[in-house]
């Protein structure tokens, strides 16, 4: 019983601390909630004057970094190949028909969006980088152990 009370007390303290941290910039929180109203269990982190939120929605693990004025500075999304844009997925399947998508890391900022696509076959791993237009290049190749 004593352990349960301590756990509840710690949870309350952490939730109050979490609320205090996220309440630092109401403009960022308001913008986030308006854009992502259906997200639950988001985690917030602050680094100086930047705020990063992490959440999962529609099987996509997402991180968004905002400035103090609630402008999005960058996003990182992690997902399976089925969530790739159709044009990129089509080109990928034609160019690397003998491989399958293990996972995707999508990064976006002012310079644009890049897709770091990890492919595999029975013997190898490969990371292919694609831009939004489907231009692809091999970034890394690894032999499976």
N, C-alpha and C positions, 0 to 999 in steps of 0.2 A: 504494500500500500504506500509505503514511504517513497519507493522508487517511482511509483505512478505519479504521486504529487510533485516530485522533483521534475519528472518529465513534462508534466503539464505546465509547471511554472516556467521551465526553460522554453517551452513552445510559446508561451505568452510573451516572454521577454523577447524572443527572436521575432515574433510577429510584430510586436511594437517597434522593435529596431528596424525591421524590414519596412514597415509603414512609414517610419520617420525618414528613412533613406529615400524611398520613392516619392515622398511628399516634398522633397527638396525643390523639384521643378514641376509645378502643376501644369505648365504649358506643354511639356513633353508628355506627361501622363495623359492629358486631355487629348492631344493629337493621336497618341497611340490607341487609346480606348475608342476614339471615333473611327479610326481606320481598321482596327482589329477587335471589334466588339465581341466576337465569339470566342476569343482566346481565354483560356483559364490557366492558372498555375504559372504565370510568367515569373521570371526571375530578373531582377534589376541589379545592375552593377554601375558604379560611378567611378570615373577616372578623370579627375580634374573637372573640366567643364563639359565633359562628354558623358552620355548616359547610354548604356547598352542593355537591351532587353533580350532575353532568350525565352523561346516558347516553341511548342510543337503544334502545328495545325495541318490537318489533312495529310498526315504521315510525313510532314516536312519539318525538320529541325531548323529553326530560324534564329538568327541573331541580327538585330538592327541597332546601329549606333546613331544617336541623335546629338546635335549640339544644343546649347542652352535655349536657342530660339525654336526648337522643335523641328529643325531641318534634318532630314536623313543624310548622314554622311556616307554610310556604307551598309551593305547587307551581306550576310553569308547564309547560304541555305545548303543543307545536306539532305540528299534524297536518293531514291532508287531511279533507275533509268526510265521507268514508265512516266516520270514527271518531266522529262526533258521536252522542250518544244518539238513539235512534230518535224519541222524542217531539219533540225539537228539530229534527231533520232533517225530519220530516214537516211541522211547522208552517212551517219555513223554505221548503220546496218549494212549499207551498200559497200562502204570502204573497208569495214572490219567484220565481214559476214561470219568469219570463223571464230569470233570472240563474243563474249557477253558482258554486259555492264554490271560491275560489282557495286558501284556507287558514284555519286556526283557531288562535287562541291562547286556551288555557283557563287561567284563573288560579283557584287555590283558596287560601283561608286561613280563619281562624276565622269570618269574616263570611259565608262561603259560596263558591259557584263561579260564575264568569262565563265566558261564551264570547264572544270577540271574533271575529266571523266576517267575513272579507273576501269579498265577492261581486263578481262582474264580469259585464258584458255587453259587447257590441261597442264601446260608447261610454263606459261609466262604470265606476268602482270605487265600492264602498260598504262601510262597516264597520257591521255590525249587532251590537249587544250583546244577549245573551240570558242570563237566569238559568236555574237548574236546572228551573224550571217551564215554560219556554218563553215567558215574557214578553219581548218584543223591542222594541227601539228603535233607530232609525238614529242612529249616533254621528257619522259623517262621510260625505260624498259628494265624489267627485272626477271630473272629466272626463278621459278618456284623451287623451293628446297626439296 
